[in-house]
Amino acid sequence: MASAETRCPECESDLDLDGYDLDEGETINCPECSVPLKVTSLDPLTVTTEED
């Protein structure tokens, strides 16, 4: 994986997810605003809000 950094689409917080074993389609919570985020791509790492 090239980079495990992305931004929360809800609060625009930088998400540094290095060290996390993520899978495409997995749901995580933003550590800043707690909104559920769906991993839509691993390279580059991309997340969307679950409502998208």
Stockholm file with secondary structure:
# STOCKHOLM 1.0

chainA/1-52         MASAETRCPECESDLDLDGYDLDEGETINCPECSVPLKVTSLDPLTVTTEED
#=GR chainA/1-52 SS CCCCEEECTTTCCEEECTTCCCCTTCEEECTTTCCEEEEEEETTEEEEETTC
#=GC SS_cons        CCCCEEECTTTCCEEECTTCCCCTTCEEECTTTCCEEEEEEETTEEEEETTC
//
